[in-house]
Amino acid sequence: MNCLFCNGKLKKSAVAYTVNRKGYHLYIEKVPALVCTQCGEKFFDEKETQSIQNALKDFEKNIERLKAA
């Protein structure tokens, strides 16, 4: 499989995922991904993407509960 941006080769790896959102910073270590050996772009499978999205939704719900307290 090749990179969608530079056509470089993709290699399986575990990478960090970070997001800045609504006043907080979330950092997740060792997320499985395909990483381009040429440009470094990261690609996540649907399973990992869904897990990240679910974690963000749960985190946002808990943040809202903290703000309401």
PyMOL commands that set and color helices and strands:
alter all, ss='L'
color gray80, all
select helices_A, chain A and resi 46-68
alter helices_A, ss='H'
color red, helices_A
select strands_A, chain A and resi 10-21+24-36+42-43
alter strands_A, ss='S'
color yellow, strands_A
deselect
rebuild
show_as cartoon
